[in-house]
Amino acid sequence: MKPTLFILAAGMGSRYGGLKQLDTLGPSGETIMDYSVYDALRAGFGKIVFVIRHDFEEDFRKKIVDKYAGHVQVEVVFQDLNALTEGYSPDPERTKPWGTGHAVLMGKDAINEPFGVINADDYYGRESFQVLADFLRSVEGKKGEYCMVGFQIGNTLSENGGVSRGLCSVSPEGYLTAVNECHGIRRTDDSHIVQTLADGSEAEFPADAYVSMNMWGFTPDYFDYSEAAFLEFLKEHGKELKSEFYIPTVVNDLIHSGKITLKVEQTPSKWFGVTFAADRDTTVAQFRKLVDEGVYPEKLF
């Protein structure tokens, strides 16, 4: 059975200033998602599942899903504030989704095979999808053997502002031991990679430190673990307006409890994306360059 690719496309894109999932950035009007789907098909994925919000379903189906007809099986699931809350009513003033961990749970009824998880608005590169697909094929029929595609931090920065990255601690055997969220990471004028701390001092990162770009590989047992963790999260944070339930929250707890192993699969790919509105022109130029170099055809689908 071929693995499934689960694409997180329900975010609001507040820093970018619009619904960046649907922004056309390729030379023939492609979105970043289109390049991810194209690379996933080349790597051997057999199904695509998108998680979106109900309020842009019509646009999403017309602009994204319809173009894949005849190329790959596609399913759409929805992230909703009331999904899986089991008696917890969100504060009526809350509009923010519950986070990436909750978004992945929306795929529970649509996915029965090993699956990869990615963000809709990140370009990961062909090599990354190949690494992910190879791992997922190796764990078919198994439980508790997960992976994360690790990017070198120097390959993941924006020229237009500080970014948040999950800094990875990795064992000598190549397994993840923890992910620590770091905010405001940027490259200085003299090419150092730093984070400004609360006291105003700077912490420096080596360029080859590995970070999570939310590219994960799971077997279906992940859903049960994650659902139990989400219910615990609601007990503590269910009435808050902005608290979010993240994938690394689940992963860290499972690693520390010894219930799973999570291999860090390294990729040489350079990430790019549209974290900020100012990133758009750079991203358009990057895709133009990749097409000119023959990495992608002029029109994908």
C-alpha positions as CSV (number, residue, x, y, z in Angstrom):
1,M,0.0,0.0,0.0
2,K,1.3,3.4,-0.9
3,P,1.7,6.1,1.8
4,T,-0.6,9.1,2.1
5,L,0.4,12.7,2.3
6,F,-1.6,14.8,4.8
7,I,-1.4,18.6,4.0
8,L,-2.2,21.1,6.7
9,A,-4.1,23.9,4.9
10,A,-6.4,25.3,7.6
11,G,-4.2,28.1,8.9
12,M,-5.2,31.7,8.8
13,G,-2.0,33.2,7.4
14,S,-2.2,36.3,9.7
15,R,1.4,37.4,9.3
16,Y,1.3,37.0,5.5
17,G,-1.8,39.1,5.2
18,G,-4.1,36.7,3.3
19,L,-5.0,33.1,2.5
20,K,-1.5,32.1,1.3
21,Q,-2.5,28.5,0.7
22,L,-4.3,29.6,-2.5
23,D,-1.7,32.2,-3.6
24,T,-0.4,31.4,-7.1
25,L,3.4,31.5,-7.1
26,G,4.6,29.2,-9.9
27,P,4.9,30.3,-13.6
28,S,1.6,28.7,-14.6
29,G,-0.3,29.8,-11.5
30,E,0.8,27.0,-9.2
31,T,0.5,27.2,-5.4
32,I,3.2,25.8,-3.1
33,M,0.9,22.9,-2.5
34,D,1.0,22.0,-6.1
35,Y,4.8,21.5,-6.0
36,S,4.4,19.4,-2.8
37,V,1.8,17.2,-4.5
38,Y,4.0,16.8,-7.6
39,D,7.1,15.9,-5.6
40,A,5.0,13.5,-3.5
41,L,3.7,11.6,-6.5
42,R,7.2,11.3,-7.9
43,A,8.3,9.8,-4.6
44,G,5.5,7.2,-4.6
45,F,2.7,8.6,-2.4
46,G,-0.7,7.3,-3.4
47,K,-3.2,9.6,-1.8
48,I,-3.5,13.2,-0.8
49,V,-5.6,14.4,2.2
50,F,-6.1,18.1,2.8
51,V,-7.4,19.6,6.1
52,I,-9.1,23.0,5.5
53,R,-11.7,25.2,7.1
54,H,-15.3,25.1,5.9
55,D,-15.3,28.8,5.1
56,F,-13.1,28.5,2.1
57,E,-14.1,25.0,0.9
58,E,-15.6,26.1,-2.4
59,D,-12.6,28.1,-3.5
60,F,-10.3,25.4,-2.3
61,R,-12.0,22.7,-4.3
62,K,-12.2,24.8,-7.4
63,K,-8.6,26.1,-7.3
64,I,-6.8,23.2,-5.8
65,V,-8.6,19.8,-5.7
66,D,-10.2,19.9,-9.2
67,K,-6.8,20.1,-10.9
68,Y,-5.6,16.8,-9.5
69,A,-8.5,14.8,-11.1
70,G,-7.0,11.9,-12.9
71,H,-3.6,12.3,-11.2
72,V,-4.2,11.1,-7.6
73,Q,-6.9,10.3,-5.2
74,V,-7.8,13.3,-3.0
75,E,-9.8,13.7,0.1
76,V,-10.7,16.8,2.1
77,V,-11.4,16.9,5.8
78,F,-12.2,19.9,8.0
79,Q,-10.7,21.5,11.1
80,D,-13.4,22.9,13.4
81,L,-13.2,24.3,16.9
82,N,-15.9,21.9,18.1
83,A,-14.3,18.8,16.6
84,L,-13.2,16.1,19.2
85,T,-13.8,18.4,22.1
86,E,-16.1,16.0,23.9
87,G,-18.1,18.3,26.1
88,Y,-15.6,21.2,26.1
89,S,-17.3,24.3,24.7
90,P,-14.7,26.8,23.4
91,D,-15.0,30.4,24.6
92,P,-17.4,32.0,22.2
93,E,-14.7,34.7,21.5
94,R,-12.2,32.2,20.4
95,T,-11.6,32.2,16.6
96,K,-8.1,30.7,16.5
97,P,-7.9,27.0,15.5
98,W,-6.6,24.5,18.1
99,G,-3.3,24.1,16.3
100,T,-1.4,21.6,14.2
101,G,-1.9,18.7,16.6
102,H,-5.6,19.1,16.4
103,A,-5.5,19.5,12.6
104,V,-3.8,16.2,12.1
105,L,-6.5,14.5,14.2
106,M,-9.1,15.5,11.5
107,G,-7.5,12.8,9.3
108,K,-8.3,9.9,11.6
109,D,-11.2,8.5,9.6
110,A,-9.5,9.2,6.2
111,I,-6.1,7.5,6.7
112,N,-5.4,3.9,7.5
113,E,-1.8,3.6,6.2
114,P,1.5,5.2,7.0
115,F,1.3,8.9,6.3
116,G,3.4,12.0,6.0
117,V,2.4,15.4,7.4
118,I,3.4,18.8,5.9
119,N,2.4,22.4,5.9
120,A,0.6,23.8,2.9
121,D,2.7,26.9,2.7
122,D,6.2,25.4,2.9
123,Y,8.4,24.3,0.0
124,Y,10.3,21.2,1.1
125,G,12.1,20.0,-2.0
126,R,12.1,16.8,-4.0
127,E,14.7,15.0,-1.9
128,S,12.7,15.5,1.3
129,F,9.6,13.8,-0.1
130,Q,11.8,10.9,-1.3
131,V,13.3,10.5,2.1
132,L,9.9,10.6,3.7
133,A,8.3,8.1,1.3
134,D,11.1,5.6,1.7
135,F,10.7,5.7,5.5
136,L,7.0,5.3,5.4
137,R,7.2,2.3,3.1
138,S,9.6,0.7,5.5
139,V,7.2,0.9,8.5
140,E,4.0,-0.4,6.8
141,G,2.2,-2.7,9.2
142,K,4.3,-1.5,12.2
143,K,3.5,0.7,15.2
144,G,5.3,3.3,17.1
145,E,8.1,3.9,14.5
146,Y,7.9,7.5,13.3
147,C,10.2,10.0,11.6
148,M,10.8,13.6,11.1
149,V,12.5,15.1,8.1
150,G,15.2,17.3,9.6
151,F,16.4,20.5,7.8
152,Q,19.6,22.3,8.6
153,I,18.6,25.6,10.2
154,G,20.7,27.6,7.8
155,N,18.5,26.3,4.9
156,T,15.3,27.5,6.5
157,L,15.5,31.2,7.2
158,S,13.6,34.1,5.7
159,E,15.3,37.3,4.5
160,N,12.3,39.4,5.8
161,G,12.1,38.7,9.5
162,G,12.7,36.4,12.4
163,V,11.0,32.9,12.2
164,S,10.0,30.2,14.6
165,R,11.7,26.9,14.3
166,G,11.6,23.6,16.3
167,L,15.2,23.0,17.4
168,C,15.9,19.3,17.5
169,S,17.9,17.3,19.9
170,V,19.2,14.2,18.2
171,S,20.8,11.1,19.7
172,P,24.1,9.7,18.3
173,E,21.9,6.9,16.7
174,G,19.9,9.6,14.8
175,Y,16.7,9.5,16.9
176,L,14.9,12.6,18.1
177,T,15.0,13.2,21.8
178,A,13.2,16.5,22.0
179,V,11.9,19.5,19.9
180,N,12.2,22.9,21.5
181,E,10.4,25.8,19.9
182,C,12.6,28.8,19.4
183,H,11.2,32.2,18.1
184,G,12.6,35.1,16.3
185,I,15.5,33.3,14.6
186,R,17.3,35.3,12.0
187,R,20.6,35.7,10.1
188,T,22.7,38.7,11.1
189,D,24.5,41.0,8.6
190,D,27.7,39.0,9.3
191,S,25.9,35.7,8.6
192,H,25.5,34.4,12.1
193,I,22.2,32.7,13.0
194,V,20.8,34.1,16.3
195,Q,17.8,34.4,18.5
196,T,17.2,37.4,20.7
197,L,16.3,36.3,24.2
198,A,13.8,37.9,26.6
199,D,16.7,39.7,28.4
200,G,18.0,41.2,25.2
201,S,21.0,38.9,24.8
202,E,21.5,36.7,21.7
203,A,21.8,32.9,21.5
204,E,23.7,31.7,18.4
205,F,22.9,28.5,16.5
206,P,25.4,26.5,14.3
207,A,24.3,26.6,10.6
208,D,24.0,22.8,10.6
209,A,21.7,22.4,13.6
210,Y,18.7,20.4,12.7
211,V,15.2,21.9,13.0
212,S,11.7,20.6,12.4
213,M,9.8,22.2,9.5
214,N,6.6,20.2,10.4
215,M,7.4,17.4,8.0
216,W,6.6,14.2,9.8
217,G,6.1,10.5,9.1
218,F,3.6,8.5,11.2
219,T,1.8,5.2,11.3
220,P,-1.9,5.2,12.0
221,D,-1.5,4.4,15.7
222,Y,-0.4,8.0,16.1
223,F,-4.1,9.1,16.0
224,D,-5.0,7.3,19.2
225,Y,-2.0,8.7,21.0
226,S,-2.8,12.2,19.8
227,E,-6.5,12.1,20.6
228,A,-5.8,11.1,24.2
229,A,-3.2,13.9,24.5
230,F,-5.7,16.5,23.0
231,L,-8.3,15.6,25.6
232,E,-5.7,16.2,28.3
233,F,-4.8,19.5,26.7
234,L,-8.4,20.6,26.8
235,K,-8.7,19.9,30.5
236,E,-5.9,22.5,31.1
237,H,-6.4,24.9,28.2
238,G,-9.8,24.4,26.8
239,K,-11.2,27.7,27.9
240,E,-8.3,29.8,26.7
241,L,-8.5,32.0,23.6
242,K,-5.1,31.4,22.0
243,S,-3.5,28.2,23.4
244,E,-2.7,25.7,20.7
245,F,-2.1,22.0,20.6
246,Y,1.0,21.2,18.5
247,I,2.4,18.1,16.9
248,P,5.7,18.4,18.9
249,T,3.7,18.4,22.1
250,V,2.5,14.9,21.3
251,V,5.8,13.7,19.9
252,N,7.9,14.9,22.9
253,D,5.5,13.2,25.4
254,L,5.6,9.9,23.4
255,I,9.4,9.9,23.2
256,H,9.8,10.6,26.9
257,S,7.4,7.9,27.8
258,G,9.2,5.4,25.6
259,K,6.1,4.5,23.6
260,I,7.6,5.4,20.2
261,T,10.9,6.0,18.4
262,L,11.3,8.9,16.0
263,K,14.1,8.8,13.4
264,V,15.5,12.1,12.1
265,E,15.8,11.6,8.4
266,Q,18.1,14.3,7.0
267,T,17.5,16.2,3.8
268,P,19.9,18.4,1.8
269,S,16.9,20.5,0.5
270,K,16.6,24.2,1.0
271,W,13.3,25.3,2.4
272,F,11.5,28.4,1.3
273,G,8.0,29.8,1.7
274,V,5.8,32.7,2.4
275,T,6.0,33.4,6.1
276,F,5.8,37.2,5.4
277,A,4.1,39.1,2.5
278,A,7.6,40.3,1.6
279,D,8.6,36.6,1.0
280,R,6.3,36.4,-2.0
281,D,8.6,37.9,-4.7
282,T,11.5,35.7,-3.6
283,T,9.4,32.6,-3.7
284,V,8.1,33.4,-7.2
285,A,11.7,33.9,-8.4
286,Q,12.8,30.6,-6.7
287,F,10.1,28.6,-8.6
288,R,11.0,30.3,-11.9
289,K,14.6,29.3,-11.3
290,L,13.7,25.7,-10.6
291,V,11.6,25.5,-13.7
292,D,14.4,27.1,-15.8
293,E,16.8,24.5,-14.4
294,G,14.5,21.6,-15.4
295,V,13.6,20.5,-11.9
296,Y,9.9,21.1,-12.7
297,P,8.0,21.4,-15.9
298,E,6.5,24.8,-16.9
299,K,3.0,23.5,-15.9
300,L,2.6,20.8,-13.3
301,F,-1.0,19.6,-13.7
